[in-house]
Amino acid sequence: YGELERASNSIAAYLLEKGVAAGDFVALKMGRMKEFLAAVIAVHKVGAGYVPLDLEYPEERTRYMLEDSEAKALLTEEIVAEALAKYPEAASVNRAVPEGCAYMIYTSGSTGTPKGAVISHRALRAYTAWMQAEFHITEASIHAVHASFSFDGSIIDTIPPLAAGGTIHILSAELRMDMEGMRDYFAQNRVESVFLTTRLGMAMVNQYPDSPLRCLMMGGEKMLPCRKTDIQLVNGYGPTEFTVYSSYHVINWQEGQNIPIGRPAPNTSSFIC
């Protein structure tokens, strides 16, 4: 965490030098590496919001997101390396405010042009608080990040454990595609919690019900009954606009074929209109 603090300070100093101010957006176009999280924290420190750009996005989509977000700066792996070298002893800053933007993640664009969903620090802080309380996330927690950083599901295994002082394993692109490899990796590194898309999560439970995971969170598709397991399974639902989950349901093995999307997240209400 000391290294993370120094790295984020260095990147924040670089952003301030480039004129990034509170309320701006900063695009992050980086691979699955720990420096990505240092960049996220740096963007928050200068009071800006981050916009993740997946390296696999078509050039046209990336260009559209950069233009539409009016990003004040773009951070790549090379630029981050430059910032770390240029400002090794930068002072810490914190210009984030509750009503300020924490991030903007673009929807898939399945119904037209991709749209950016802006989430405030107030919303992210509320989400982090209930996640930590409900799922017992502490400094002893060990999470794995399987989701793309451009998908809000990645927030589940990054911000709450980071805020608690826990440990995060960012799964490589190759490992993300290998279910047996993930099962072995979780066991070897004592990973206890991960978010997987519903289809992959169900496949993992059905194939490896004895996985060492304590908690498996899912979302993105309708959840169907799986093999019985000691893993705590969570069926989550929520559009990108809602800070990951708007409702969630912890699986009860006595329930029937229809698994509900659950009750509203704490401090929120849901209405059928």
FENMO-V319744 format. One record per pair of residues at least 4 apart in sequence whose C-alpha atoms are under 8 Angstrom apart, sorted by the first residue. I is the first residue (numbers start at 1). GAP is how many residues later the second one is. D is the distance in whole Angstrom. If there is no record, write none. Layout:
i->I gap->GAP d->D
i->I gap->GAP d->D
This chain:
i->1 gap->4 d->6
i->1 gap->164 d->8
i->2 gap->4 d->6
i->3 gap->4 d->6
i->4 gap->4 d->6
i->4 gap->34 d->6
i->5 gap->4 d->6
i->5 gap->33 d->8
i->5 gap->87 d->8
i->6 gap->4 d->6
i->6 gap->82 d->7
i->6 gap->83 d->7
i->6 gap->84 d->7
i->7 gap->4 d->6
i->7 gap->28 d->8
i->7 gap->31 d->6
i->7 gap->77 d->6
i->7 gap->81 d->8
i->8 gap->4 d->6
i->8 gap->30 d->5
i->8 gap->31 d->6
i->8 gap->33 d->6
i->8 gap->34 d->5
i->9 gap->4 d->6
i->9 gap->33 d->6
i->9 gap->80 d->8
i->9 gap->81 d->6
i->9 gap->82 d->6
i->9 gap->83 d->5
i->9 gap->84 d->7
i->10 gap->4 d->6
i->10 gap->32 d->8
i->10 gap->73 d->6
i->10 gap->74 d->5
i->10 gap->76 d->8
i->10 gap->77 d->5
i->10 gap->78 d->6
i->10 gap->79 d->7
i->10 gap->80 d->5
i->11 gap->4 d->6
i->11 gap->27 d->8
i->11 gap->28 d->6
i->11 gap->31 d->6
i->11 gap->69 d->6
i->11 gap->72 d->5
i->11 gap->73 d->6
i->11 gap->76 d->8
i->12 gap->4 d->6
i->12 gap->27 d->8
i->12 gap->30 d->5
i->12 gap->31 d->6
i->12 gap->33 d->7
i->12 gap->34 d->6
i->12 gap->81 d->8
i->13 gap->4 d->6
i->13 gap->70 d->8
i->13 gap->74 d->7
i->13 gap->77 d->6
i->13 gap->78 d->8
i->14 gap->4 d->6
i->14 gap->69 d->6
i->14 gap->73 d->7
i->15 gap->4 d->7
i->15 gap->5 d->5
i->15 gap->28 d->8
i->15 gap->31 d->8
i->15 gap->58 d->7
i->16 gap->4 d->5
i->16 gap->5 d->7
i->16 gap->30 d->7
i->18 gap->55 d->8
i->19 gap->53 d->8
i->20 gap->4 d->6
i->20 gap->26 d->7
i->20 gap->28 d->7
i->20 gap->52 d->6
i->20 gap->53 d->7
i->21 gap->25 d->7
i->21 gap->26 d->7
i->21 gap->27 d->7
i->22 gap->24 d->6
i->22 gap->25 d->4
i->22 gap->26 d->5
i->22 gap->73 d->7
i->22 gap->74 d->8
i->22 gap->78 d->8
i->23 gap->24 d->6
i->23 gap->25 d->5
i->23 gap->26 d->7
i->23 gap->77 d->6
i->23 gap->78 d->7
i->24 gap->23 d->8
i->24 gap->24 d->5
i->24 gap->25 d->6
i->24 gap->47 d->7
i->24 gap->48 d->6
i->25 gap->23 d->6
i->25 gap->24 d->5
i->25 gap->25 d->6
i->25 gap->26 d->7
i->25 gap->44 d->7
i->25 gap->45 d->7
i->25 gap->46 d->5
i->25 gap->47 d->6
i->25 gap->48 d->7
i->25 gap->78 d->8
i->26 gap->17 d->7
i->26 gap->22 d->7
i->26 gap->23 d->6
i->26 gap->24 d->5
i->26 gap->25 d->6
i->26 gap->45 d->5
i->26 gap->46 d->6
i->26 gap->47 d->5
i->26 gap->48 d->6
i->26 gap->49 d->7
i->27 gap->23 d->6
i->27 gap->24 d->4
i->27 gap->25 d->6
i->27 gap->26 d->7
i->27 gap->39 d->7
i->27 gap->44 d->6
i->27 gap->45 d->8
i->27 gap->46 d->6
i->27 gap->47 d->5
i->27 gap->48 d->6
i->28 gap->8 d->8
i->28 gap->11 d->8
i->28 gap->22 d->7
i->28 gap->23 d->6
i->28 gap->24 d->5
i->28 gap->25 d->6
i->28 gap->46 d->6
i->28 gap->47 d->5
i->28 gap->48 d->6
i->29 gap->23 d->6
i->29 gap->24 d->5
i->29 gap->25 d->6
i->29 gap->26 d->6
i->29 gap->45 d->7
i->29 gap->46 d->6
i->29 gap->47 d->5
i->29 gap->48 d->8
i->30 gap->6 d->6
i->30 gap->23 d->8
i->30 gap->24 d->7
i->30 gap->25 d->7
i->30 gap->45 d->7
i->30 gap->46 d->5
i->30 gap->47 d->6
i->31 gap->5 d->7
i->31 gap->23 d->8
i->31 gap->24 d->7
i->31 gap->46 d->8
i->32 gap->4 d->7
i->32 gap->117 d->8
i->32 gap->138 d->7
i->32 gap->139 d->7
i->32 gap->140 d->6
i->32 gap->141 d->7
i->33 gap->4 d->8
i->33 gap->137 d->7
i->34 gap->4 d->7
i->34 gap->136 d->7
i->35 gap->4 d->6
i->35 gap->42 d->8
i->35 gap->45 d->8
i->36 gap->4 d->6
i->37 gap->4 d->6
i->38 gap->4 d->6
i->39 gap->4 d->6
i->39 gap->36 d->8
i->39 gap->41 d->8
i->40 gap->4 d->6
i->40 gap->10 d->6
i->41 gap->4 d->6
i->42 gap->4 d->7
i->43 gap->4 d->7
i->43 gap->5 d->5
i->43 gap->6 d->6
i->43 gap->7 d->6
i->44 gap->4 d->5
i->44 gap->5 d->6
i->44 gap->6 d->8
i->44 gap->50 d->8
i->44 gap->51 d->7
i->44 gap->52 d->6
i->44 gap->58 d->6
i->45 gap->48 d->6
i->45 gap->49 d->4
i->45 gap->50 d->6
i->45 gap->51 d->6
i->46 gap->47 d->7
i->46 gap->48 d->6
i->46 gap->49 d->5
i->46 gap->50 d->7
i->47 gap->47 d->7
i->47 gap->48 d->5
i->47 gap->49 d->4
i->47 gap->50 d->7
i->47 gap->53 d->7
i->47 gap->54 d->8
i->48 gap->48 d->7
i->48 gap->52 d->8
i->48 gap->53 d->6
i->48 gap->54 d->7
i->49 gap->51 d->8
i->49 gap->52 d->5
i->49 gap->53 d->4
i->49 gap->54 d->4
i->49 gap->55 d->7
i->50 gap->52 d->7
i->50 gap->53 d->5
i->50 gap->54 d->6
i->51 gap->18 d->8
i->51 gap->52 d->6
i->51 gap->53 d->5
i->51 gap->54 d->6
i->52 gap->52 d->8
i->52 gap->53 d->7
i->52 gap->97 d->6
i->52 gap->98 d->5
i->53 gap->4 d->7
i->53 gap->9 d->7
i->53 gap->97 d->6
i->54 gap->94 d->8
i->54 gap->95 d->7
i->54 gap->96 d->6
i->57 gap->4 d->6
i->57 gap->5 d->6
i->58 gap->4 d->6
i->59 gap->4 d->6
i->60 gap->4 d->6
i->61 gap->4 d->6
i->62 gap->4 d->6
i->63 gap->4 d->6
i->64 gap->4 d->6
i->65 gap->4 d->6
i->65 gap->41 d->8
i->66 gap->4 d->6
i->66 gap->5 d->6
i->67 gap->4 d->7
i->69 gap->47 d->8
i->75 gap->4 d->6
i->75 gap->5 d->6
i->76 gap->4 d->6
i->77 gap->4 d->6
i->78 gap->4 d->6
i->79 gap->4 d->6
i->80 gap->4 d->6
i->81 gap->4 d->6
i->82 gap->4 d->6
i->83 gap->4 d->6
i->84 gap->4 d->6
i->96 gap->4 d->6
i->96 gap->25 d->8
i->97 gap->24 d->7
i->97 gap->25 d->8
i->98 gap->22 d->7
i->98 gap->23 d->5
i->98 gap->24 d->4
i->99 gap->21 d->6
i->99 gap->22 d->6
i->99 gap->23 d->6
i->100 gap->20 d->5
i->100 gap->21 d->6
i->100 gap->22 d->8
i->101 gap->17 d->7
i->101 gap->18 d->6
i->101 gap->19 d->4
i->101 gap->20 d->6
i->102 gap->16 d->8
i->102 gap->17 d->6
i->102 gap->18 d->5
i->102 gap->19 d->5
i->102 gap->22 d->7
i->103 gap->15 d->6
i->103 gap->16 d->6
i->103 gap->17 d->7
i->104 gap->12 d->6
i->104 gap->13 d->5
i->104 gap->14 d->4
i->104 gap->15 d->6
i->105 gap->11 d->5
i->105 gap->12 d->5
i->105 gap->13 d->7
i->105 gap->45 d->7
i->105 gap->46 d->7
i->105 gap->47 d->7
i->105 gap->135 d->7
i->106 gap->8 d->6
i->106 gap->9 d->5
i->106 gap->10 d->4
i->106 gap->11 d->6
i->106 gap->44 d->8
i->107 gap->7 d->5
i->107 gap->8 d->5
i->107 gap->9 d->6
i->107 gap->10 d->7
i->107 gap->133 d->7
i->108 gap->6 d->6
i->108 gap->7 d->8
i->109 gap->4 d->5
i->109 gap->5 d->4
i->109 gap->6 d->7
i->110 gap->4 d->8
i->117 gap->123 d->6
i->117 gap->124 d->5
i->118 gap->123 d->7
i->119 gap->4 d->7
i->119 gap->5 d->7
i->119 gap->122 d->7
i->119 gap->123 d->8
i->119 gap->124 d->7
i->120 gap->4 d->6
i->121 gap->4 d->6
i->122 gap->4 d->6
i->123 gap->4 d->6
i->123 gap->120 d->7
i->124 gap->4 d->6
i->124 gap->119 d->6
i->125 gap->4 d->6
i->126 gap->4 d->7
i->127 gap->4 d->6
i->127 gap->116 d->7
i->128 gap->4 d->6
i->128 gap->31 d->7
i->128 gap->32 d->5
i->128 gap->35 d->8
i->129 gap->4 d->6
i->129 gap->31 d->8
i->130 gap->4 d->6
i->130 gap->135 d->8
i->130 gap->136 d->7
i->131 gap->4 d->6
i->131 gap->5 d->8
i->131 gap->6 d->7
i->131 gap->29 d->7
i->132 gap->4 d->5
i->132 gap->5 d->5
i->132 gap->6 d->7
i->132 gap->28 d->6
i->132 gap->29 d->8
i->132 gap->32 d->8
i->133 gap->4 d->7
i->137 gap->4 d->6
i->137 gap->23 d->7
i->137 gap->24 d->6
i->137 gap->27 d->7
i->137 gap->29 d->8
i->138 gap->23 d->7
i->138 gap->26 d->5
i->138 gap->27 d->7
i->138 gap->28 d->6
i->139 gap->22 d->7
i->139 gap->25 d->5
i->139 gap->26 d->4
i->139 gap->27 d->4
i->139 gap->28 d->7
i->140 gap->25 d->8
i->140 gap->26 d->6
i->140 gap->27 d->7
i->141 gap->20 d->7
i->141 gap->25 d->5
i->141 gap->26 d->6
i->141 gap->51 d->7
i->142 gap->19 d->8
i->142 gap->24 d->6
i->142 gap->25 d->5
i->142 gap->26 d->6
i->142 gap->27 d->8
i->142 gap->48 d->7
i->142 gap->49 d->5
i->142 gap->50 d->6
i->142 gap->51 d->7
i->143 gap->14 d->6
i->143 gap->15 d->8
i->143 gap->18 d->7
i->143 gap->23 d->8
i->143 gap->24 d->6
i->143 gap->25 d->5
i->143 gap->26 d->6
i->143 gap->48 d->6
i->143 gap->49 d->6
i->143 gap->50 d->5
i->143 gap->51 d->6
i->144 gap->13 d->6
i->144 gap->24 d->6
i->144 gap->25 d->5
i->144 gap->26 d->6
i->144 gap->27 d->7
i->144 gap->47 d->6
i->144 gap->49 d->7
i->144 gap->50 d->5
i->144 gap->51 d->8
i->145 gap->9 d->6
i->145 gap->12 d->6
i->145 gap->13 d->7
i->145 gap->23 d->7
i->145 gap->24 d->6
i->145 gap->25 d->5
i->145 gap->26 d->6
i->145 gap->49 d->6
i->145 gap->50 d->7
i->146 gap->8 d->7
i->146 gap->24 d->7
i->146 gap->25 d->6
i->146 gap->30 d->6
i->146 gap->48 d->7
i->146 gap->49 d->7
i->146 gap->50 d->7
i->147 gap->4 d->7
i->147 gap->6 d->6
i->147 gap->7 d->5
i->147 gap->48 d->7
i->147 gap->49 d->7
i->147 gap->50 d->8
i->148 gap->5 d->8
i->148 gap->6 d->6
i->149 gap->5 d->6
i->149 gap->6 d->8
i->150 gap->4 d->8
i->152 gap->4 d->8
i->152 gap->88 d->6
i->152 gap->91 d->7
i->152 gap->92 d->6
i->153 gap->4 d->8
i->153 gap->42 d->7
i->153 gap->91 d->6
i->154 gap->4 d->6
i->154 gap->41 d->8
i->155 gap->4 d->6
i->155 gap->5 d->8
i->155 gap->89 d->7
i->156 gap->4 d->7
i->156 gap->39 d->7
i->156 gap->88 d->8
i->157 gap->4 d->6
i->157 gap->11 d->7
i->157 gap->36 d->8
i->157 gap->37 d->6
i->157 gap->38 d->7
i->158 gap->4 d->6
i->158 gap->10 d->7
i->159 gap->4 d->6
i->160 gap->4 d->6
i->161 gap->4 d->6
i->161 gap->5 d->5
i->161 gap->6 d->7
i->161 gap->7 d->7
i->162 gap->4 d->6
i->162 gap->5 d->7
i->162 gap->6 d->8
i->171 gap->4 d->6
i->171 gap->5 d->6
i->172 gap->4 d->6
i->173 gap->4 d->7
i->174 gap->4 d->7
i->175 gap->4 d->8
i->175 gap->6 d->6
i->175 gap->7 d->6
i->176 gap->6 d->7
i->178 gap->4 d->6
i->179 gap->4 d->6
i->179 gap->25 d->7
i->180 gap->4 d->6
i->181 gap->4 d->6
i->182 gap->4 d->6
i->183 gap->4 d->6
i->183 gap->25 d->8
i->183 gap->28 d->6
i->183 gap->29 d->8
i->184 gap->4 d->6
i->185 gap->4 d->6
i->185 gap->6 d->8
i->186 gap->4 d->6
i->186 gap->5 d->5
i->186 gap->6 d->7
i->186 gap->25 d->8
i->186 gap->26 d->7
i->186 gap->27 d->7
i->187 gap->4 d->7
i->187 gap->24 d->8
i->187 gap->25 d->6
i->187 gap->26 d->8
i->190 gap->22 d->7
i->191 gap->21 d->8
i->191 gap->22 d->6
i->192 gap->20 d->7
i->192 gap->21 d->4
i->192 gap->22 d->5
i->192 gap->23 d->6
i->193 gap->20 d->6
i->193 gap->21 d->6
i->193 gap->22 d->5
i->193 gap->23 d->6
i->193 gap->24 d->8
i->194 gap->19 d->8
i->194 gap->21 d->7
i->194 gap->22 d->5
i->194 gap->23 d->6
i->195 gap->6 d->8
i->195 gap->21 d->6
i->195 gap->22 d->5
i->195 gap->23 d->6
i->196 gap->4 d->6
i->196 gap->5 d->5
i->196 gap->20 d->7
i->196 gap->21 d->6
i->196 gap->22 d->5
i->196 gap->23 d->7
i->197 gap->4 d->6
i->197 gap->21 d->5
i->197 gap->22 d->5
i->197 gap->23 d->6
i->197 gap->24 d->7
i->198 gap->4 d->6
i->198 gap->20 d->5
i->198 gap->21 d->5
i->198 gap->22 d->6
i->198 gap->23 d->6
i->198 gap->24 d->7
i->198 gap->25 d->6
i->199 gap->4 d->6
i->199 gap->22 d->7
i->199 gap->24 d->8
i->200 gap->4 d->6
i->201 gap->4 d->6
i->201 gap->15 d->7
i->201 gap->16 d->8
i->201 gap->17 d->6
i->202 gap->4 d->6
i->202 gap->21 d->8
i->202 gap->22 d->8
i->202 gap->24 d->6
i->203 gap->4 d->6
i->204 gap->4 d->6
i->204 gap->5 d->7
i->205 gap->4 d->5
i->205 gap->6 d->8
i->205 gap->21 d->7
i->205 gap->22 d->6
i->205 gap->24 d->7
i->206 gap->20 d->6
i->206 gap->21 d->5
i->209 gap->18 d->7
i->209 gap->19 d->7
i->209 gap->20 d->5
i->209 gap->21 d->8
i->209 gap->22 d->8
i->210 gap->19 d->7
i->210 gap->20 d->7
i->211 gap->20 d->8
i->212 gap->19 d->8
i->213 gap->18 d->6
i->214 gap->16 d->8
i->214 gap->17 d->5
i->214 gap->18 d->6
i->215 gap->16 d->5
i->215 gap->17 d->5
i->215 gap->18 d->6
i->215 gap->19 d->8
i->216 gap->15 d->7
i->216 gap->16 d->6
i->216 gap->17 d->5
i->216 gap->18 d->6
i->217 gap->16 d->6
i->217 gap->17 d->5
i->217 gap->18 d->6
i->217 gap->19 d->7
i->218 gap->15 d->8
i->218 gap->16 d->6
i->218 gap->17 d->5
i->218 gap->18 d->6
i->219 gap->4 d->8
i->219 gap->16 d->6
i->219 gap->17 d->5
i->219 gap->18 d->6
i->220 gap->16 d->8
i->220 gap->17 d->7
i->223 gap->12 d->7
i->223 gap->36 d->6
i->224 gap->33 d->7
i->224 gap->34 d->7
i->224 gap->35 d->7
i->225 gap->31 d->8
i->225 gap->32 d->6
i->225 gap->33 d->8
i->225 gap->34 d->7
i->228 gap->25 d->7
i->232 gap->18 d->7
i->232 gap->19 d->7
i->233 gap->17 d->6
i->233 gap->18 d->6
i->234 gap->14 d->7
i->234 gap->15 d->6
i->234 gap->16 d->5
i->234 gap->17 d->6
i->235 gap->13 d->6
i->235 gap->14 d->5
i->235 gap->15 d->6
i->235 gap->16 d->7
i->235 gap->25 d->8
i->235 gap->26 d->6
i->235 gap->27 d->8
i->236 gap->9 d->6
i->236 gap->10 d->8
i->236 gap->11 d->6
i->236 gap->12 d->4
i->236 gap->13 d->6
i->236 gap->25 d->6
i->236 gap->26 d->8
i->237 gap->7 d->8
i->237 gap->8 d->5
i->237 gap->9 d->6
i->237 gap->10 d->5
i->237 gap->11 d->6
i->237 gap->24 d->6
i->238 gap->4 d->6
i->238 gap->5 d->8
i->238 gap->6 d->6
i->238 gap->7 d->4
i->238 gap->8 d->5
i->238 gap->9 d->7
i->239 gap->4 d->8
i->239 gap->5 d->7
i->239 gap->6 d->7
i->239 gap->7 d->7
i->240 gap->4 d->6
i->242 gap->4 d->6
i->245 gap->20 d->7
i->246 gap->18 d->6
i->246 gap->19 d->5
i->246 gap->22 d->8
i->247 gap->14 d->6
i->247 gap->15 d->5
i->247 gap->16 d->5
i->247 gap->17 d->4
i->247 gap->18 d->5
i->248 gap->13 d->6
i->248 gap->14 d->5
i->248 gap->15 d->6
i->248 gap->16 d->7
i->248 gap->17 d->7
i->249 gap->11 d->7
i->249 gap->12 d->6
i->249 gap->13 d->4
i->249 gap->14 d->7
i->250 gap->12 d->8
i->251 gap->8 d->8
i->255 gap->4 d->7
i->264 gap->4 d->6
i->264 gap->5 d->6
i->264 gap->6 d->6
i->265 gap->4 d->8
